[in-house]
Amino acid sequence: MKSVTFLVLIIATVFVITSNSALGNFALLFDGQDDRVECGVNNLPADNDPGTQEIWFKIGSVEGVQGGDFNQKMLFGYGTVNLSNGARVLAIADNGSKINFTNWGGDARVVAPDILDGEWHHAAVTHDGVKQTIYCDGEVIGNGNLALASNATNCTIGGVFDGVFNQYFEGTMDEVRIWDVARTQEEIQSNMGITLTGKEEHLVSCWSFDEGSGDITRDSTASQNDGTLIGGPKWVESDAPIESLSVDAVGKLAVAWGKVKRIR
């Protein structure tokens, strides 16, 4: 009887975990032509308030980061169209040699490690209210000194807000996050490789792309800035170095079942 009761508890626990994660581990593939995700803008850091943006990306081809207006391809960002200093956007610039943080009024282009190697990389930028720190794979690669006035009226993943410039990203993306604090390097490194629940302190938006189908990707935070897929980004199985909730759930089930067998 003891083992049966314990097993029921295990099943209930795993059901809750897997219901939240849908046992999915997916990413979005963008074609570099018109694919993008348009998201809500609730609670995003405004004006010159501190904040952090993070994303995992894998560049699809060298051609995918060459050319285009201003020679950059947008990863993601938010702000107001055509307003100087009115954006917080991460991009791949200068034929894939740099990670760029732009506010429409200026740029902080920083030389990155070899991000054209066909592997996954993590980009992040923090803003402490005065300056920016830019990271690649958890390491500081440079700084910016841009004044921000980014009241968000648009938030886009994979492309530009107005669609006028040819700056769409070609490649795969996963685990996009926005925080309302300037996170430390230790904080960035500590959870860049795990899927978040959406309840983490100061996390204001998080898109993990684990739906696997449909035209909507959910923001797991209370901000509910769900994104609408436009242009046809494709759902693909993710091989990004991120530990998913689904893997954690299966692991917990295996451990718990071992305990049940010992009790019996």
MIPA-490853 format. One line per field, with one value per residue (C-alpha): x negated, y negated, z negated; residue in three letters; residue number from 1. Coordinates in steps of 0.2 Angstrom, whole numbers, padded with zeros to 4 digits. Layout:
N
c1: (X, ...)
c2: (Y, ...)
c3: (Z, ...)
res: (ALA, ...)
n: (NUM, ...)
// end
This chain:
264
c1: (0000, -0014, -0022, -0006, -0003, -0020, -0018, -0002, -0011, -0025, -0013, -0004, -0020, -0027, -0010, -0011, -0029, -0026, -0009, -0019, -0033, -0023, -0038, -0044, -0061, -0060, -0067, -0062, -0071, -0071, -0073, -0081, -0068, -0053, -0051, -0049, -0039, -0029, -0027, -0018, -0027, -0020, -0032, -0048, -0061, -0058, -0067, -0084, -0079, -0091, -0088, -0096, -0092, -0098, -0096, -0103, -0106, -0114, -0118, -0112, -0125, -0138, -0127, -0114, -0124, -0131, -0124, -0107, -0105, -0117, -0126, -0117, -0104, -0092, -0091, -0078, -0073, -0060, -0057, -0048, -0050, -0060, -0064, -0082, -0088, -0071, -0076, -0086, -0091, -0103, -0110, -0123, -0134, -0148, -0147, -0145, -0161, -0152, -0138, -0129, -0118, -0109, -0097, -0093, -0103, -0120, -0128, -0140, -0148, -0159, -0170, -0164, -0172, -0169, -0150, -0150, -0155, -0138, -0136, -0125, -0130, -0123, -0122, -0117, -0118, -0115, -0111, -0114, -0106, -0122, -0132, -0130, -0140, -0140, -0142, -0145, -0144, -0144, -0160, -0162, -0167, -0164, -0155, -0144, -0139, -0123, -0109, -0092, -0074, -0066, -0048, -0042, -0028, -0035, -0044, -0051, -0061, -0071, -0068, -0066, -0050, -0044, -0050, -0057, -0076, -0082, -0089, -0080, -0090, -0094, -0096, -0089, -0085, -0080, -0077, -0074, -0074, -0071, -0075, -0072, -0089, -0107, -0112, -0129, -0141, -0139, -0120, -0120, -0132, -0122, -0106, -0110, -0110, -0094, -0075, -0067, -0050, -0045, -0043, -0061, -0063, -0065, -0062, -0049, -0048, -0054, -0050, -0057, -0049, -0044, -0026, -0032, -0018, -0005, -0007, -0009, -0024, -0020, -0029, -0030, -0030, -0016, -0018, -0010, -0019, -0015, -0022, -0014, -0024, -0024, -0031, -0032, -0047, -0048, -0047, -0062, -0069, -0082, -0099, -0104, -0114, -0100, -0093, -0074, -0061, -0055, -0072, -0072, -0054, -0060, -0075, -0065, -0053, -0067, -0074, -0057, -0053, -0069, -0064, -0047, -0056, -0067, -0052, -0043)
c2: (0000, -0012, -0009, -0012, -0028, -0034, -0029, -0039, -0054, -0052, -0051, -0067, -0076, -0071, -0075, -0093, -0095, -0088, -0098, -0114, -0109, -0098, -0087, -0098, -0104, -0114, -0130, -0141, -0141, -0158, -0159, -0177, -0183, -0188, -0176, -0184, -0183, -0199, -0199, -0209, -0223, -0222, -0227, -0228, -0240, -0257, -0273, -0272, -0259, -0244, -0228, -0212, -0203, -0185, -0173, -0157, -0157, -0147, -0155, -0146, -0151, -0164, -0171, -0174, -0187, -0196, -0211, -0219, -0237, -0243, -0226, -0218, -0204, -0206, -0193, -0202, -0218, -0230, -0249, -0262, -0263, -0277, -0285, -0290, -0280, -0271, -0253, -0239, -0227, -0213, -0209, -0200, -0213, -0215, -0198, -0188, -0195, -0205, -0205, -0222, -0231, -0246, -0259, -0266, -0281, -0272, -0255, -0246, -0233, -0221, -0208, -0190, -0173, -0162, -0163, -0157, -0139, -0132, -0129, -0137, -0153, -0163, -0182, -0194, -0213, -0221, -0239, -0247, -0263, -0271, -0259, -0242, -0226, -0213, -0195, -0180, -0162, -0170, -0180, -0198, -0204, -0222, -0237, -0251, -0269, -0272, -0283, -0274, -0280, -0264, -0265, -0248, -0249, -0234, -0218, -0207, -0191, -0187, -0204, -0222, -0231, -0239, -0227, -0240, -0235, -0219, -0213, -0197, -0183, -0167, -0153, -0145, -0153, -0147, -0153, -0172, -0182, -0200, -0205, -0221, -0222, -0222, -0204, -0200, -0189, -0175, -0176, -0175, -0160, -0151, -0149, -0152, -0133, -0129, -0131, -0144, -0142, -0160, -0163, -0169, -0186, -0201, -0190, -0200, -0190, -0172, -0163, -0145, -0140, -0123, -0123, -0113, -0118, -0132, -0151, -0156, -0155, -0158, -0170, -0160, -0175, -0184, -0198, -0186, -0194, -0179, -0180, -0177, -0169, -0179, -0174, -0155, -0152, -0133, -0123, -0111, -0100, -0110, -0104, -0119, -0116, -0120, -0108, -0107, -0104, -0088, -0080, -0085, -0077, -0061, -0060, -0063, -0050, -0037, -0042, -0041, -0024, -0017, -0022, -0014, 0003, 0002, -0002, 0014)
c3: (0000, -0004, 0013, 0022, 0013, 0017, 0035, 0036, 0029, 0042, 0057, 0051, 0049, 0066, 0074, 0067, 0073, 0090, 0092, 0090, 0102, 0114, 0115, 0129, 0134, 0149, 0157, 0172, 0189, 0198, 0217, 0217, 0229, 0219, 0205, 0188, 0171, 0166, 0147, 0134, 0124, 0106, 0092, 0103, 0096, 0103, 0106, 0098, 0085, 0081, 0091, 0098, 0115, 0119, 0133, 0140, 0159, 0172, 0189, 0204, 0217, 0220, 0234, 0221, 0212, 0227, 0235, 0230, 0225, 0212, 0214, 0199, 0196, 0181, 0167, 0157, 0148, 0144, 0145, 0156, 0175, 0182, 0165, 0161, 0146, 0145, 0146, 0138, 0151, 0152, 0170, 0179, 0189, 0201, 0210, 0194, 0186, 0172, 0160, 0161, 0148, 0157, 0150, 0168, 0163, 0162, 0161, 0150, 0162, 0153, 0161, 0156, 0156, 0171, 0172, 0190, 0185, 0187, 0168, 0155, 0146, 0132, 0134, 0120, 0116, 0099, 0097, 0079, 0083, 0090, 0100, 0109, 0106, 0121, 0118, 0130, 0122, 0105, 0107, 0108, 0126, 0125, 0119, 0125, 0120, 0128, 0120, 0121, 0123, 0127, 0123, 0131, 0144, 0154, 0149, 0163, 0164, 0180, 0189, 0188, 0182, 0198, 0211, 0222, 0220, 0226, 0209, 0206, 0197, 0206, 0193, 0177, 0161, 0144, 0126, 0128, 0111, 0105, 0087, 0078, 0070, 0076, 0072, 0067, 0077, 0063, 0065, 0084, 0083, 0070, 0079, 0098, 0100, 0092, 0096, 0085, 0077, 0080, 0061, 0058, 0050, 0062, 0077, 0087, 0103, 0108, 0124, 0124, 0141, 0134, 0142, 0157, 0168, 0171, 0174, 0156, 0144, 0126, 0114, 0099, 0087, 0080, 0093, 0106, 0120, 0132, 0149, 0166, 0179, 0196, 0212, 0208, 0195, 0194, 0178, 0177, 0163, 0153, 0150, 0141, 0125, 0114, 0101, 0103, 0090, 0100, 0097, 0079, 0077, 0084, 0073, 0058, 0063, 0064, 0047, 0039, 0047, 0040, 0023, 0025, 0030, 0014, 0003, 0010)
res: (MET, LYS, SER, VAL, THR, PHE, LEU, VAL, LEU, ILE, ILE, ALA, THR, VAL, PHE, VAL, ILE, THR, SER, ASN, SER, ALA, LEU, GLY, ASN, PHE, ALA, LEU, LEU, PHE, ASP, GLY, GLN, ASP, ASP, ARG, VAL, GLU, CYS, GLY, VAL, ASN, ASN, LEU, PRO, ALA, ASP, ASN, ASP, PRO, GLY, THR, GLN, GLU, ILE, TRP, PHE, LYS, ILE, GLY, SER, VAL, GLU, GLY, VAL, GLN, GLY, GLY, ASP, PHE, ASN, GLN, LYS, MET, LEU, PHE, GLY, TYR, GLY, THR, VAL, ASN, LEU, SER, ASN, GLY, ALA, ARG, VAL, LEU, ALA, ILE, ALA, ASP, ASN, GLY, SER, LYS, ILE, ASN, PHE, THR, ASN, TRP, GLY, GLY, ASP, ALA, ARG, VAL, VAL, ALA, PRO, ASP, ILE, LEU, ASP, GLY, GLU, TRP, HIS, HIS, ALA, ALA, VAL, THR, HIS, ASP, GLY, VAL, LYS, GLN, THR, ILE, TYR, CYS, ASP, GLY, GLU, VAL, ILE, GLY, ASN, GLY, ASN, LEU, ALA, LEU, ALA, SER, ASN, ALA, THR, ASN, CYS, THR, ILE, GLY, GLY, VAL, PHE, ASP, GLY, VAL, PHE, ASN, GLN, TYR, PHE, GLU, GLY, THR, MET, ASP, GLU, VAL, ARG, ILE, TRP, ASP, VAL, ALA, ARG, THR, GLN, GLU, GLU, ILE, GLN, SER, ASN, MET, GLY, ILE, THR, LEU, THR, GLY, LYS, GLU, GLU, HIS, LEU, VAL, SER, CYS, TRP, SER, PHE, ASP, GLU, GLY, SER, GLY, ASP, ILE, THR, ARG, ASP, SER, THR, ALA, SER, GLN, ASN, ASP, GLY, THR, LEU, ILE, GLY, GLY, PRO, LYS, TRP, VAL, GLU, SER, ASP, ALA, PRO, ILE, GLU, SER, LEU, SER, VAL, ASP, ALA, VAL, GLY, LYS, LEU, ALA, VAL, ALA, TRP, GLY, LYS, VAL, LYS, ARG, ILE, ARG)
n: (1, 2, 3, 4, 5, 6, 7, 8, 9, 10, 11, 12, 13, 14, 15, 16, 17, 18, 19, 20, 21, 22, 23, 24, 25, 26, 27, 28, 29, 30, 31, 32, 33, 34, 35, 36, 37, 38, 39, 40, 41, 42, 43, 44, 45, 46, 47, 48, 49, 50, 51, 52, 53, 54, 55, 56, 57, 58, 59, 60, 61, 62, 63, 64, 65, 66, 67, 68, 69, 70, 71, 72, 73, 74, 75, 76, 77, 78, 79, 80, 81, 82, 83, 84, 85, 86, 87, 88, 89, 90, 91, 92, 93, 94, 95, 96, 97, 98, 99, 100, 101, 102, 103, 104, 105, 106, 107, 108, 109, 110, 111, 112, 113, 114, 115, 116, 117, 118, 119, 120, 121, 122, 123, 124, 125, 126, 127, 128, 129, 130, 131, 132, 133, 134, 135, 136, 137, 138, 139, 140, 141, 142, 143, 144, 145, 146, 147, 148, 149, 150, 151, 152, 153, 154, 155, 156, 157, 158, 159, 160, 161, 162, 163, 164, 165, 166, 167, 168, 169, 170, 171, 172, 173, 174, 175, 176, 177, 178, 179, 180, 181, 182, 183, 184, 185, 186, 187, 188, 189, 190, 191, 192, 193, 194, 195, 196, 197, 198, 199, 200, 201, 202, 203, 204, 205, 206, 207, 208, 209, 210, 211, 212, 213, 214, 215, 216, 217, 218, 219, 220, 221, 222, 223, 224, 225, 226, 227, 228, 229, 230, 231, 232, 233, 234, 235, 236, 237, 238, 239, 240, 241, 242, 243, 244, 245, 246, 247, 248, 249, 250, 251, 252, 253, 254, 255, 256, 257, 258, 259, 260, 261, 262, 263, 264)
// end
